[in-house]
Amino acid sequence: MAVAIRLRSPRYRTSVCSSAHLSVQMTITISSVLRYTIVKDSVANQKNLFEYGELSRDYITGLDWKGAYNNLFVPQSGLLIKTNITYWNNAGGADAVGASQVTSGITGGGEVTEYGYDSYSNFLQGYNKEIPNDTICISNVSSTSNSGVNTYTVYYPIGKAGVIPFMKSDGSQLIYNGFSNTATQLIMGNTGSTVVNIKRFHCNKYENVAVDFINKFGAIQREYFILKNVTKIKAKREDYKSNIMDNNTGSYSVYEHTIQNFNIVANEELTVNSDYLPEYYNEVFTELLLSDYVWVYFDPPNSSTSGAIPVNITNSDLTYKTQVNDRLINFSFSFKMSYDYINNIR
């Protein structure tokens, strides 16, 4: 059965051949197109290691998220990756003159099919950590039973529907299971045994700001920031001193700018605050901090644009909070829009 792999972290295959040979070759086929052929010199009983996660990640597409959250009911397919390790009696692999394939004494060779996601594992999880099939792909784990079954809890405003990402049983797709705007619980999994509790925020005087991001599983996850939010604009400029004198008369206009501006660049920034949340949100917001792709769903001032706005996080750290130290746990994030305020796309 194929597995789901994490392409933001290294992905390895290792192989050895006890028969006589001079080279080992690995091909990487992505979405049915041969993309890479890697050939190494090798001899009998030599262990050979190939890393292909970084090469494969270049071909991940489909991250042009437009904020149409209902579209998440459409499954998100993994990147189809096939690697094939073969051994050859000559240097140079299969394309060398007179190449002859060695087929005996091989451990860890042959073709392997996997599905890649824009996902990562933590250092302490070890190498080649796969995304488990048939599992919920968020880190909102509120409790774990003695038998190791997780219970998940998400927080949503009253009247808001949503989805929970879930890895298909063969690793080929992320499925987004929806819940209604009044739901308080969702039962998921092939056996219908995993519980997702949906806690509802109470109404408050601030606008609810939805933040979408690619989490550590490679899934799009939404979290709401419902307390105070502030939008501001920042500008930076360069200037130079201009000669405004008339060379013929020595006169000048007092209405002309002696100091001229150029290369004025402006960018909007947004600061948001979460409600008071449990300790396990330290992990959730760590993933937000480390995400390569983040979108904020709000209406920028002085703009007709509405929907998901691509942003970059300006926070450089996140202090883990506990109820013992902080009593009430609240998180704050700052974003800058991932574009200049003045349209300069050419």
SULDATA-V17266 format. One line per field, one symbol per residue. psi: psi as a letter, one per 30 degrees, with the letter a starting at -180 (. if undefined). Layout:
psi: ???
This chain:
psi: kllkljfflkklkklkkflklflkkkkjkkhgkjekjkkkkllkgkkkkkkgeeeeffgkaggikggifffffkkjkljjkkkjklkkflkfafflkgkkkkflgkkgaakkklkklilllleffalhjljklhlkhlghjflklfggkkkkklkklkgklalkkkklfggfkkkjklllffkfkkkllffhfkkjkjkkklklflkkjkkkljaffglkkkkkjfakkkklkkkkllllkkjgkjfefgllkffljejkklhkklkkkkklklaklleffeeefeeeegkfjkkkjljkkhkfkkakkklkkfkfljkkkleeefdkjkkkkklkkhlkekjgj.
